[in-house]
Amino acid sequence: MRKTATRLRFAGALAAALMLGGIATGPTAQADERHGKEPTLADLAQRHGRYFGSATDNPELVDAPYTALLGSEFDQITPGNGMKWYATEPQQGVFDFSQGDEIVNLARANRQKVRGHTLVWHSQLPEWLTGREWTAPELRAVLKKHIQTEVRHYRGKVFAWDVVNEAFNEDGTYRESVFYKTLGPGYIADALRWAHQADPRVRLYLNDYNIEGIGPKSDAYYKLAKELKAQGVPLHGIGLQAHLALQYGYPGTLEDNLRRFSRLGLDTALTEVDIRMQLPATEEKLTQQAEWYRDLTDACLAVRRCVGITLWDYTDKYSWIPAFFPGEGAALPWDEQLAPKPAYFALREALGGR
């Protein structure tokens, strides 16, 4: 792995510019560069035909410095929770899209595109769905209505959907979700077909964690994707979440894995990127983290059909990691004060910036 230069001599000045939302994206970027302003991560990624995005969540949107940077540095955003089933259909047949709409409206104001997340997942389901037994015809009808109502609502407003999220166990067997147990593995193909019927133009993905490298879990997705493509099921891409941890090692076969999915005619995307560490953070750990961020980016840029990278929020201030992995954190390229860390400069360099 190449060593990452931290560029400390201008980090303070750049951090101040970021805090003020002073870095521009889109058509003004070239003019800004001529006037001495640095291009954003999104600007740099666009030169490679990629997007560079961040997840966000509704409670964070009252934080003005945070939203300024979210709106200026990235050209894509993903709602962390606002489009999940518990939020969008809290009572059976009663839909509430207010949280997702807030993020879509923010993205439109900032000329960003939105990745829809997620239609079918075993977690964060409403109690009305998990608290009773369903027959297969009953659950099939509920699943179809939920998918098609939500996809129709956001038709033309999102460019891609994580249709089915986390469908496999680590050993490559199917996860025993309510959908699998009641409907069998065919629920995945059905979900993709129903989403396509509701919005024929949106890109449809399967999404999961620990599938960055080649192994039993990613092999299961490769096998399923090959079967779905052969059956004519509308599957367009595989989302690799890329929730990594320094203590478990870097997925060295990432680029090869991206390539084998592209050979099936599928796009890939790094959809939920963060790289956590055991605290406290040290200079050595932050340097290693920066190298991993660079290597992830290099792998995506090396494979034409890897279409973009999304951080799972961009700042440690709003990271999910400390709550779920006690004693771990510092996973993102900006710290809790919204100042860029070595990982940020590694990303810039991987994308060809200064």
N, C-alpha and C positions, 0 to 999 in steps of 0.2 A: 504494500500500500504506500502511496505517496504521502510524504509528510505535508501537513497543512500549515500554511503561513497564516498567522493570526492577524497580521496587518494592524498591529496595535497603534501605530502612529496616527491612523485616522479614525480609529474606532470611536473615540469620544465625539468627534465632530459628526460622524455618521449617525451615532446614536441620537444626538441632539436633533438632527434633521428628521430622523424617523419619528421621534417623539412628537414633533410638530406636524407630522404627516407631510413632510416637505419633499418627498420623492414621488415623481409622477409616473404614471403608466400610460399605455395606449399611444395615440398619435402625437402627443406632445413630448414623448420620450426623447426622440432624436434632437429636438430643439433644446430640451433640457440638458442633454449631454453637451451640446455646443456651448451652453452657458455654465458648464462646470458641474451640473447635477448628475449624480450617479444613476444609471438605469436600475430598475427594480429587478427582483428575481423573475417576475412575470415578463418584463421586457426581454431579459436575457433568454428565458425559456422560449419565448415566441420566435427568437432567431433560429431556433432548432425545430420549429413547428410543434412545440409542446406548450402545455399550460403549466403554471405553478400556482397551487392553491392552498387554502387553509380551511379546516373545519371551524365552525363557530357555534355558539349556542345563545338562546334568547336572553338569559339573564346578563350576559356579558355586554349586551348592546347599549347599556346605559353608561358604559365606560368610554368617555369621549376619546382619550388618547389611544385606547385599544382599537376602537372602531376606525379612527383616522388611519392607523397603520394597516389595519385589515383592508380598508378600502383603497389604499395607495400602493401596497407592495404586491398584491396578488390579483390574478385575473379569473379566479375560480373560487367558489366557496361551497362547502358541504354543511347542511344542518346536522349538528351532532345528535340531536334528539327530537327536534320538532316535527319530523316526518315519520317517526316510528309509530307503530300501531297504537300503543297506549295513549299517545298524544292526538292521533288523528281520528280514532274511532273509540272514544272512551266508554260509550254505551253502544250496544249492538244496533247498527243501522243509523246511529247519530254521529255525524262526522263534524270534526272541528279542525280546520286547516289554518287557524290563525297564527300558530307559531311558525309553521313552514312559510306561510305567506309573508310574514314579517321579514324573514331572511331572503326570500325571493325579491321582495321589494327593495331591500337594501342592496342586493346584487345588481338589480336593474339600475338603481341610482348610481352605482359605481361602474357600470358597464362590465360586470362580471358574469360569468356563466355559472350555473348551479348544477351540482350532481345530486340526484335524489337518493336518499338513504333513510330507511330501507323498507322494502315492502313485506318480506316474509323472513321472520327471525324467531328463534325459540325464546328469546329474552324480551323483557319490557313489553309484555303482552298485557292487555287489560284483564281484570279479574273475571269479567263475564265470559271471557274466552277460555281461561285456564281452570276456572272453578267448577266445571261440569264435564260430563262425558258427551261425546258427539258420535253420531253415526257417520259413516263415510259420506253419504249424500248430503247430510246437514253441513258438515265442515267444508265440503267441496263448494257448496253454495256460498257459505260465509267467506271463504278465501277468495273466490272469484269476485264477489261483490266488493270486498275490501280493495283488492288490487285494482280493479277497473275503475272504481269511484275515485281513488286517489290518483291514478295515472291520468285519467281524463281531466281531473281538476288542474293538474300541472302540465297538461299537454301544451307544448310550445314554450314552456317556462324552464324546463330542465333539459339538459342535453343527454343525460344518461341516468339510468336507475341501477342501484344495487337491488336486484330483484329478489334473490335468495341469498341470505347472509349466514355463513358459518354452518353449512349443511353436513360437514364431516367431522369425525373424531380424529385424534392425532394418528391413529393407526390406519386411517383410510376407510373405516367403516362409517355407515351413515349415523348421524347424530339422532338419538331417540327423542326427537321433538314430538309435540302433539300432532304435527302435520305428517311426519314420517310414520308414526305409530298408527294413525287413523287412515291415512291415504296411501301409504307406501311411497317408494322412491319416485313414482310418476308425478308427484306433486310439483317437482322442480320443473319438468317440461310443461306441465299445465300452467304454472305461474308465468313462465316466459311467454307462452302463447297468449294468455289473457292480457298480459301487459302490452304485447305487440298489437293485439286487436284494439286496445284502448288508445294507443299512440304509435302508429306504424313507423314514425320517424325517429323515435328516441332509441338510444343505444342501450342494450340490455346486458347486464353483467351478473356473474356470480362472484361473491366476495368472501374472503376468509383470511384468518391470521395463520402464521406458521406454515405458509405455502410459498415462501420466498425462495427457498432452496428446493432442489429435487429430493424427494423422499416419499414415504407412504401417503401422506396427506395430499401433497401436490400431484402425485401419481393418480390418486383417486379423481381429482379434478380433471386431469388430462384425459383419463379414460372416459369420464362422464361427458366432457366437452366433445370428444371425438364421436361418441355415440349420438349426442344431441345434434351435432352438425350433420351426421349421416342420415338422421331422421328428418332433417329439414326444420328442426326447432329453431326459432329466432333467438340465438345466442350470439352476441357480438363481442364480448370481452370477458376477461378474468381480472378481478381486482385483488391485488396482493396488498394486504393491510400494512405490512412492514412495521409492526410493533416489535421493535428489537430491544435487546438488553445486552449491555457490554459483557456481563458475566457468562452469557451463554454462547458467545462466538458469532462471528459474521457469517451470513449465508453465502458462501463462496461460489455456489452454483447458480446464483440469481440470474446472471446474464444468459446462461444456457437454458434456464427454465423459461425466461421470457421468450427466448427464440423458439422453443418447441411449441409454445402456445401460438406464436405468430405463424408458424408453419401450418397450423390448423385453420388459418384464416381469421384469427381472433386478435383484437386489440388487447393490450394489457395496460394497467395503470397501477401506480403505487398510491394507495387510496387513503391510508390512515397513519402516515409515517410519524413515529417518534422513536427515540433511542434512549432508553432509561439507563440509569446507573445506580449502584448502591451508594447512598450518601454517607459522608459528605462528598460533594464534588471536589475534585482536585484538578490541578493543571494537566496532569497526565491523563486523567479520565476524559477531561474536556477535549484534549488533543485527539485521543482515540475516537471519541464520539464524532469529532469533526471529520476525521478520515472516513468513518463509516458513512456519514452523510454525503461526502464526496463520492465514495464508491457506489452508493445507491444511485446517485445521479448519473455517474458515468455509465452504469449498467443500463439505465433507461435510455440514455442518449445513444447507446451503441445498438439499440434494437429499434428499428424504424417504427414498429407498431406499438411501442410503449408510448402512450399518448400524453402522459402528464404525471405530475407528482402533487400530492396533497398532504400537507402536514396535519396531524390530528390536534388542531389548534396550533398556533405558532409560538405561544409564550408559556413559560413555566407557571405564570400567574393563574392560568386556567386549565392546566393539565389535569387529566383524569388519573394520572399515575399514582400520586401519593395516597389517594383514598383507597385504591385497589391493591397497591403493592407497598405496604408500610415499610419505611426505611429506604425507599427508592424514589427517584425523581430526576430533576434537572434534565428532562428528556428532550427539550425543544431548542430551536436556534436562538430564541430570545429569552432573556431571564425574566424574573418576576417584576422588574422595573422597566420592562420593554426595551432593554439595552441588548444589542446583538452580541452573541457569544462566538467563540471560534467556529462553531458549526455554520453560522451564517456566512462567514467569509469563505469557508470551504465550499459552500453551495455556490456562491458567486463565482469562485474560480473554476469550479466544475462546469458551470454554464458559460464560461468564457469571459466573465467580467473581471474587473480589476480588484 
